[in-house]
Amino acid sequence: MEIAVSNINILHVPADLIVLKYADQFYGADKAVANAIGFTSSISMGDSVFCEARGVVAARTVLFIGVGPLRDFRYERIQDFGSKAIKLARQHRSGVRDLALTIHGPGYGLDTEQSFLSMVAGIVAEWRHSEQTLHRITIAERSEKRCDLLNAILHEHLREFGLQQSDQRATANVAIATPSVSPTTETKSNIVQFGIRAEEKPRLFVAMPFADDFIDEFEIGFNEAAKASAFICERLDLEAFTGDIVAEIRRRILGSHGVIALLNSHNPNVFLEIGFAWAHCKPTILVAKEDVKLPFDVSAHRCIRYKNIAQLRELLTNEIARLKAQGVLARA
């Protein structure tokens, strides 16, 4: 079996089967496919529905898996989703050789690396569990930048998942990996426990607008800087969240080791989150581009100023490492 990350719209992947989630409603790529094939039913958590693809969907069949509320679809459940996708593909009556999925997590605020690797762990664990006809799994990603990032992540963690690089196919936006023959006991444990371990990692809450304009700040600047000191980054998509949003913001901030706040757009929700963090003595790192004029509320506080994403990553990496060394970043 090959695992490939490809810069392509999931609608255009000519797979035997594409697997998507239903998180009490449809979001993003899941919604686009559901709309394209005219699927409007709800799916309870743990249930699944196979649908014949048609219209602009290039795949032959679509599988929707009910995963419960989006707020609860975190790393461990993402890993379970990856496993269930492979298990159900094995059971499909017509046989599945080419399967496609999308990445889950980053689109609603989870750490990109941990979300992606949790799903890969589920895929690999279930694939090893039983022989099957699956030949290729494509993880479709429309953003070229994120696709390159996911490729780099996959290559970095090949050994951890008992994978090896294949020389059969490789282009700028496709990473191929094939499971090695005999995984070690440690490798098996890493795979089985990956999603659980991701939940246990120390995390930084990021207060920032959930907008495409700031994807590089989050995925390159904040995520990579946090990773250098063994933290993961999470934020909160206000539009995707249902329920008491203020209570959820409080819970996320109180459960974090610190807060990173992006001030570029003077977003009122960001200032609300900063105020809550300060009120509860959470260490908070303020960040803004050099040309952004700060309001008087925060202008007297230390703020990391950056010209470009590379500089942001470097400055923030140093700041997080410094605060960690001083014991400042710690869960209360």
C-alpha positions as CSV (number, residue, x, y, z in Angstrom):
1,M,0.0,0.0,0.0
2,E,1.1,3.5,-0.7
3,I,0.2,6.7,1.2
4,A,0.4,9.9,-0.8
5,V,-0.2,13.5,0.0
6,S,-1.4,15.2,-3.1
7,N,-2.2,18.9,-4.0
8,I,-5.7,18.3,-5.4
9,N,-9.3,19.0,-4.7
10,I,-11.0,16.0,-3.2
11,L,-13.8,16.4,-5.8
12,H,-11.2,15.6,-8.5
13,V,-9.5,12.5,-7.1
14,P,-10.4,9.5,-9.3
15,A,-10.5,7.1,-6.4
16,D,-12.7,4.0,-5.9
17,L,-13.8,5.5,-2.6
18,I,-13.5,8.8,-0.8
19,V,-14.1,8.9,2.9
20,L,-15.4,12.0,4.7
21,K,-16.9,13.0,8.1
22,Y,-20.3,14.1,9.3
23,A,-19.8,16.1,12.5
24,D,-23.4,16.7,13.3
25,Q,-23.4,18.7,10.1
26,F,-21.1,19.1,7.1
27,Y,-18.1,21.4,6.9
28,G,-15.6,22.3,4.2
29,A,-14.7,19.5,1.8
30,D,-17.3,17.2,3.4
31,K,-20.0,19.8,2.6
32,A,-18.7,20.3,-0.9
33,V,-18.9,16.6,-1.7
34,A,-22.3,16.2,0.0
35,N,-23.7,19.1,-2.0
36,A,-22.2,17.7,-5.2
37,I,-23.9,14.3,-4.9
38,G,-27.1,15.7,-3.3
39,F,-26.7,14.0,0.1
40,T,-28.6,15.7,2.8
41,S,-29.2,13.1,5.5
42,S,-27.8,13.2,9.0
43,I,-25.5,10.5,10.4
44,S,-25.3,9.5,14.0
45,M,-21.9,9.1,15.7
46,G,-20.5,5.7,14.9
47,D,-22.8,5.1,11.9
48,S,-21.7,5.3,8.3
49,V,-23.3,5.6,4.8
50,F,-22.0,4.6,1.4
51,C,-23.3,6.7,-1.5
52,E,-22.9,6.5,-5.2
53,A,-20.8,9.4,-6.5
54,R,-22.0,11.5,-9.4
55,G,-21.8,14.9,-10.9
56,V,-18.5,16.6,-10.4
57,V,-17.2,14.0,-8.0
58,A,-14.5,11.9,-9.8
59,A,-14.6,9.1,-7.3
60,R,-16.8,6.0,-7.8
61,T,-18.3,5.9,-4.2
62,V,-18.4,8.2,-1.2
63,L,-18.4,7.1,2.4
64,F,-19.6,9.4,5.1
65,I,-18.8,8.5,8.8
66,G,-20.6,10.1,11.7
67,V,-18.1,11.5,14.2
68,G,-20.3,13.5,16.6
69,P,-19.8,17.2,17.4
70,L,-16.9,18.9,15.7
71,R,-15.6,20.2,19.1
72,D,-15.1,16.6,20.2
73,F,-13.5,15.4,17.0
74,R,-9.9,15.7,18.3
75,Y,-6.7,13.7,17.9
76,E,-7.8,10.4,19.3
77,R,-11.1,10.4,17.4
78,I,-9.3,11.5,14.2
79,Q,-7.1,8.4,14.6
80,D,-10.2,6.3,15.1
81,F,-11.6,7.8,11.9
82,G,-8.5,6.8,9.9
83,S,-8.9,3.3,11.2
84,K,-12.6,3.1,10.5
85,A,-12.1,4.4,7.0
86,I,-9.7,1.5,6.2
87,K,-11.9,-1.1,7.9
88,L,-15.1,0.0,6.0
89,A,-13.2,0.1,2.7
90,R,-12.2,-3.5,3.3
91,Q,-15.8,-4.5,3.8
92,H,-17.1,-2.7,0.6
93,R,-18.7,-5.2,-1.7
94,S,-17.0,-4.0,-4.9
95,G,-13.5,-4.0,-3.5
96,V,-11.4,-0.8,-3.0
97,R,-7.9,-0.3,-4.3
98,D,-7.7,3.5,-4.4
99,L,-9.0,5.4,-1.4
100,A,-9.0,9.2,-0.8
101,L,-9.4,11.3,2.3
102,T,-8.9,14.9,3.4
103,I,-7.0,16.1,6.5
104,H,-9.1,17.0,9.5
105,G,-8.3,19.3,12.4
106,P,-6.5,22.4,11.0
107,G,-9.7,23.7,9.5
108,Y,-11.2,24.1,12.9
109,G,-8.2,24.9,15.0
110,L,-6.3,21.8,15.9
111,D,-2.5,21.4,15.6
112,T,-1.8,20.6,11.9
113,E,1.0,18.0,12.6
114,Q,-0.7,16.1,15.3
115,S,-4.0,16.0,13.4
116,F,-2.4,14.7,10.3
117,L,-0.2,12.1,12.0
118,S,-3.2,10.9,14.2
119,M,-5.1,10.0,11.0
120,V,-2.0,8.4,9.4
121,A,-1.5,6.3,12.6
122,G,-5.1,5.1,12.3
123,I,-4.7,4.2,8.7
124,V,-1.5,2.3,9.2
125,A,-2.7,0.5,12.3
126,E,-5.8,-0.8,10.6
127,W,-4.0,-1.6,7.4
128,R,-1.5,-3.8,9.3
129,H,-4.4,-5.5,11.2
130,S,-5.6,-7.5,8.2
131,E,-4.6,-8.0,4.6
132,Q,-6.7,-6.3,2.0
133,T,-6.8,-5.1,-1.6
134,L,-6.0,-1.5,-0.8
135,H,-3.2,-0.3,-3.1
136,R,-3.1,3.5,-2.7
137,I,-4.4,6.1,-0.2
138,T,-4.5,9.7,-1.3
139,I,-4.7,12.5,1.3
140,A,-6.0,15.4,-0.8
141,E,-5.1,18.9,0.2
142,R,-6.1,22.0,-1.9
143,S,-3.5,24.4,-0.4
144,E,-0.1,23.9,-2.0
145,K,1.7,25.3,1.0
146,R,-0.1,23.0,3.4
147,C,0.5,20.1,1.0
148,D,4.2,20.8,1.1
149,L,4.0,21.0,4.9
150,L,2.2,17.7,5.2
151,N,4.7,16.0,2.9
152,A,7.6,17.3,5.1
153,I,5.7,16.0,8.2
154,L,5.2,12.6,6.6
155,H,8.8,12.2,5.6
156,E,10.0,13.3,9.1
157,H,7.9,10.6,10.8
158,L,8.3,7.7,8.4
159,R,10.4,5.6,10.8
160,E,8.0,6.3,13.7
161,F,5.2,4.7,11.9
162,G,7.3,1.9,10.4
163,L,7.1,3.4,6.9
164,Q,9.7,3.7,4.2
165,Q,10.1,6.0,1.3
166,S,9.2,4.6,-2.1
167,D,11.2,5.5,-5.1
168,Q,8.5,4.5,-7.5
169,R,6.7,7.9,-7.7
170,A,7.7,11.3,-6.4
171,T,6.9,14.8,-7.5
172,A,7.0,18.2,-5.8
173,N,3.5,17.7,-4.3
174,V,3.3,13.9,-3.8
175,A,5.0,12.0,-1.0
176,I,4.9,8.2,-1.2
177,A,5.4,5.9,1.7
178,T,5.0,2.1,2.0
179,P,4.7,0.3,5.3
180,S,7.9,-1.7,6.1
181,V,7.5,-5.5,6.6
182,S,8.2,-6.0,10.3
183,P,7.4,-3.1,12.6
184,T,9.1,-3.2,16.0
185,T,7.2,-3.4,19.3
186,E,8.0,0.3,19.9
187,T,6.7,1.3,16.5
188,K,3.4,-0.6,17.1
189,S,3.0,1.2,20.4
190,N,3.6,4.6,18.8
191,I,1.0,3.9,16.2
192,V,-1.7,2.6,18.6
193,Q,-1.1,5.4,21.1
194,F,-0.5,8.4,18.8
195,G,-3.9,10.1,19.2
196,I,-3.9,9.7,22.9
197,R,-0.3,11.0,23.2
198,A,-1.3,14.0,21.1
199,E,-4.0,14.9,23.7
200,E,-1.4,14.8,26.5
201,K,1.1,17.2,24.8
202,P,1.6,20.6,26.4
203,R,-0.2,23.2,24.3
204,L,-0.3,26.9,23.6
205,F,-3.7,28.6,22.8
206,V,-3.5,31.0,19.8
207,A,-5.8,34.0,19.9
208,M,-6.2,35.1,16.3
209,P,-8.8,35.6,13.6
210,F,-9.7,32.4,11.9
211,A,-9.0,33.8,8.4
212,D,-7.1,32.6,5.3
213,D,-5.0,35.8,5.5
214,F,-3.2,34.4,8.6
215,I,-2.7,30.8,7.6
216,D,1.1,31.3,7.3
217,E,1.3,33.0,10.7
218,F,-0.4,30.0,12.3
219,E,1.0,27.0,10.5
220,I,4.5,28.3,9.9
221,G,5.2,31.0,12.4
222,F,3.3,29.7,15.5
223,N,3.2,26.0,14.9
224,E,6.8,25.6,14.0
225,A,8.0,27.9,16.8
226,A,5.9,25.9,19.3
227,K,7.1,22.6,18.0
228,A,10.7,23.6,18.5
229,S,10.0,23.6,22.3
230,A,7.8,20.5,22.2
231,F,4.5,22.4,22.4
232,I,1.5,22.1,20.1
233,C,-0.7,25.0,19.0
234,E,-4.5,25.2,18.9
235,R,-7.0,28.0,18.2
236,L,-10.8,28.2,18.1
237,D,-12.9,28.6,14.9
238,L,-15.8,30.6,16.2
239,E,-17.9,29.9,13.1
240,A,-17.5,26.1,13.3
241,F,-18.1,25.9,17.1
242,T,-21.6,25.4,18.4
243,G,-22.6,26.0,22.0
244,D,-21.4,28.4,24.6
245,I,-18.4,30.0,22.8
246,V,-17.3,32.0,25.8
247,A,-17.2,28.9,28.0
248,E,-15.2,27.1,25.4
249,I,-12.7,29.9,25.1
250,R,-12.3,29.9,28.9
251,R,-11.8,26.1,28.9
252,R,-9.2,26.2,26.2
253,I,-7.2,29.1,27.7
254,L,-7.3,27.6,31.3
255,G,-6.1,24.2,29.9
256,S,-3.2,25.7,28.0
257,H,0.4,26.4,29.1
258,G,0.2,29.9,27.7
259,V,-1.3,32.1,25.0
260,I,0.0,33.6,21.7
261,A,-2.0,36.5,20.5
262,L,-1.9,38.0,17.0
263,L,-2.9,41.6,17.0
264,N,-2.6,42.4,13.2
265,S,-6.3,43.1,12.7
266,H,-7.4,44.5,16.0
267,N,-10.0,41.7,16.2
268,P,-12.3,42.2,19.3
269,N,-12.4,38.4,20.1
270,V,-8.6,38.4,20.3
271,F,-8.6,41.2,22.9
272,L,-11.3,39.3,24.8
273,E,-9.1,36.3,24.9
274,I,-6.1,38.3,26.0
275,G,-8.1,39.9,28.8
276,F,-9.2,36.6,30.0
277,A,-5.7,35.2,29.9
278,W,-4.3,38.2,31.8
279,A,-7.1,37.9,34.4
280,H,-6.0,34.3,35.1
281,C,-2.3,35.0,35.0
282,K,-1.7,33.0,31.9
283,P,1.6,33.9,30.2
284,T,0.7,35.7,27.0
285,I,3.0,36.5,24.0
286,L,1.8,39.4,21.9
287,V,2.7,39.4,18.2
288,A,2.1,42.0,15.5
289,K,3.6,43.0,12.1
290,E,6.0,46.0,12.3
291,D,3.5,48.4,10.5
292,V,0.5,47.6,12.8
293,K,-0.3,50.4,15.2
294,L,-1.3,48.9,18.6
295,P,-4.2,50.3,20.6
296,F,-3.4,51.8,24.0
297,D,-4.7,48.8,25.9
298,V,-1.7,46.7,24.9
299,S,0.8,49.3,23.5
300,A,2.8,49.3,26.8
301,H,3.3,45.6,26.9
302,R,6.1,43.7,25.3
303,C,5.2,42.6,21.7
304,I,7.1,40.6,19.1
305,R,7.3,42.7,15.9
306,Y,8.0,40.9,12.6
307,K,8.5,41.9,9.0
308,N,7.9,38.4,7.4
309,I,7.0,34.9,8.4
310,A,10.6,33.7,8.5
311,Q,11.4,36.4,11.0
312,L,8.2,35.7,13.0
313,R,9.2,32.0,13.3
314,E,12.7,32.8,14.5
315,L,11.7,35.5,17.0
316,L,8.8,33.4,18.4
317,T,10.9,30.2,18.6
318,N,13.4,32.1,20.7
319,E,10.7,33.6,22.9
320,I,8.9,30.4,23.6
321,A,12.3,28.6,24.4
322,R,13.2,31.4,26.8
323,L,9.9,31.3,28.6
324,K,10.0,27.6,28.8
325,A,13.5,27.6,30.2
326,Q,12.4,30.1,32.9
327,G,9.5,27.9,33.8
328,V,6.9,30.5,32.8
329,L,5.0,28.3,30.4
330,A,3.3,25.8,32.6
331,R,-0.2,24.7,33.1
332,A,-1.7,26.1,36.3
